[in-house]
Amino acid sequence: MLNFTISTFNELSNELVHNIFRLRQDIFIVEQNCVYPDIDGIDPDWLHLCAFDEQGLVAYARVQCTNQEPSHIGRVVVHQRGRGKSYGRLLMQRAITEVIERAPDYPIELNAQSYLLEFYTSLGFHVLGDEYLEDGIPHRHMEYHP
């Protein structure tokens, strides 16, 4: 069973910020062997959706909804111990719900790693445009309409 929290950057404890950055680093940089600037300076402007299991932080996504333009979901990540348990699906369903509650009249955009297209399509996202490389990894821009 997962417990979710959604917080502004300033509401996050120092320990949780550390754990979020560690999870993102462990998966996006180390596991995927991709050197890129994960700490990109925009975390203070986004909301942070965290999923916890009995061992702690197990999944994470950051969301941005301004009610003036498309909303965004990014940095979607699931710890290795949470894979194969539908935690990614639960996280994304919760992220979509959180965004729609805050900005119901705007589409939701994300930049999906291409190997995850089927997963995001199953959640209602649609591909926009051609495949492109982001930090050396094939991606597709996707959009969800509430």
C-alpha positions as CSV (number, residue, x, y, z in Angstrom):
1,M,0.0,0.0,0.0
2,L,1.3,3.4,-0.9
3,N,0.9,6.7,1.0
4,F,1.1,9.9,-1.1
5,T,2.0,13.4,-0.2
6,I,2.1,16.4,-2.5
7,S,4.1,19.5,-1.3
8,T,5.7,22.7,-2.5
9,F,9.4,22.6,-2.4
10,N,9.5,24.8,0.7
11,E,7.2,22.3,2.5
12,L,9.6,19.4,2.0
13,S,11.9,18.5,4.8
14,N,15.6,18.6,4.2
15,E,15.7,14.8,4.6
16,L,13.0,14.3,2.0
17,V,14.7,16.7,-0.5
18,H,17.8,14.6,0.0
19,N,15.9,11.4,-0.6
20,I,14.1,12.7,-3.7
21,F,17.4,13.9,-5.3
22,R,19.0,10.5,-4.3
23,L,16.2,8.5,-5.9
24,R,16.4,10.6,-9.1
25,Q,20.1,10.3,-9.2
26,D,20.1,6.6,-8.6
27,I,17.7,5.9,-11.5
28,F,18.2,8.7,-14.0
29,I,22.0,9.1,-13.7
30,V,23.4,5.9,-12.3
31,E,21.0,3.2,-13.5
32,Q,20.4,4.7,-16.9
33,N,24.1,5.8,-17.2
34,C,23.1,9.3,-18.3
35,V,25.1,12.2,-17.0
36,Y,22.8,15.3,-17.0
37,P,22.0,18.2,-14.7
38,D,19.1,16.7,-12.7
39,I,19.1,19.6,-10.2
40,D,18.0,22.0,-12.9
41,G,16.9,25.0,-10.8
42,I,13.2,24.6,-11.3
43,D,12.3,22.3,-8.4
44,P,11.2,25.3,-6.3
45,D,8.6,26.2,-8.9
46,W,7.0,22.7,-9.0
47,L,4.9,20.5,-6.7
48,H,6.5,17.3,-5.5
49,L,4.4,14.1,-5.4
50,C,5.9,11.5,-3.2
51,A,4.8,7.9,-2.7
52,F,5.9,6.0,0.3
53,D,5.9,2.3,1.1
54,E,6.9,0.7,4.4
55,Q,10.6,1.4,3.7
56,G,10.2,5.0,2.7
57,L,10.2,7.0,-0.5
58,V,9.5,4.5,-3.4
59,A,8.2,6.7,-6.2
60,Y,8.2,10.4,-7.1
61,A,7.0,12.9,-9.8
62,R,7.1,16.6,-10.0
63,V,4.1,18.5,-11.3
64,Q,3.6,22.0,-12.5
65,C,0.1,23.6,-12.9
66,T,-0.3,27.3,-13.3
67,N,-3.9,27.5,-14.6
68,Q,-2.6,29.7,-17.4
69,E,-0.9,27.2,-19.8
70,P,-0.4,23.5,-20.2
71,S,0.4,21.7,-16.9
72,H,3.5,19.4,-16.8
73,I,4.5,16.1,-15.1
74,G,8.2,15.3,-15.0
75,R,10.9,13.4,-13.3
76,V,8.6,10.3,-12.9
77,V,10.7,7.7,-11.1
78,V,10.1,4.4,-9.3
79,H,12.7,2.8,-7.0
80,Q,13.8,-0.7,-8.0
81,R,12.0,-2.2,-5.1
82,G,8.7,-0.8,-6.3
83,R,8.9,-2.1,-9.9
84,G,6.4,-4.7,-11.0
85,K,3.9,-3.6,-8.4
86,S,2.0,-1.0,-10.4
87,Y,3.6,1.8,-8.4
88,G,4.4,3.8,-11.6
89,R,0.7,3.5,-12.7
90,L,-0.6,4.5,-9.2
91,L,1.9,7.4,-9.1
92,M,0.8,8.7,-12.5
93,Q,-2.9,8.3,-11.8
94,R,-2.4,10.3,-8.7
95,A,-0.3,12.9,-10.5
96,I,-3.0,13.3,-13.2
97,T,-5.7,13.7,-10.5
98,E,-3.6,16.3,-8.6
99,V,-3.0,18.3,-11.8
100,I,-6.7,18.2,-12.9
101,E,-7.8,19.4,-9.4
102,R,-5.6,22.4,-9.7
103,A,-5.9,23.2,-13.4
104,P,-8.9,21.4,-14.9
105,D,-9.1,23.4,-18.1
106,Y,-5.6,22.8,-19.4
107,P,-3.9,19.8,-21.0
108,I,-1.0,18.0,-19.2
109,E,2.3,17.6,-21.0
110,L,5.2,15.3,-20.4
111,N,8.4,14.2,-22.1
112,A,8.4,10.4,-22.0
113,Q,11.3,8.1,-22.6
114,S,10.3,6.4,-25.8
115,Y,10.4,2.9,-24.3
116,L,7.6,4.0,-22.0
117,L,5.2,5.1,-24.7
118,E,2.8,2.2,-24.3
119,F,2.6,2.8,-20.5
120,Y,1.8,6.5,-20.9
121,T,-0.6,5.8,-23.8
122,S,-2.5,3.4,-21.5
123,L,-3.0,6.3,-19.1
124,G,-4.6,8.5,-21.8
125,F,-1.6,10.4,-23.1
126,H,-1.1,11.0,-26.8
127,V,2.2,11.4,-28.7
128,L,2.9,14.8,-30.2
129,G,5.6,15.1,-32.8
130,D,8.6,13.0,-33.7
131,E,11.1,11.2,-31.4
132,Y,14.0,13.3,-30.2
133,L,17.1,12.9,-28.0
134,E,17.1,14.4,-24.5
135,D,20.4,13.9,-22.7
136,G,21.2,11.1,-25.2
137,I,18.0,9.1,-24.5
138,P,15.1,8.9,-27.1
139,H,12.0,10.7,-25.9
140,R,8.6,11.7,-27.2
141,H,6.5,14.7,-26.2
142,M,3.1,13.6,-25.0
143,E,-0.1,15.3,-24.0
144,Y,-3.2,14.4,-21.9
145,H,-6.6,16.2,-22.2
146,P,-8.8,16.1,-19.1
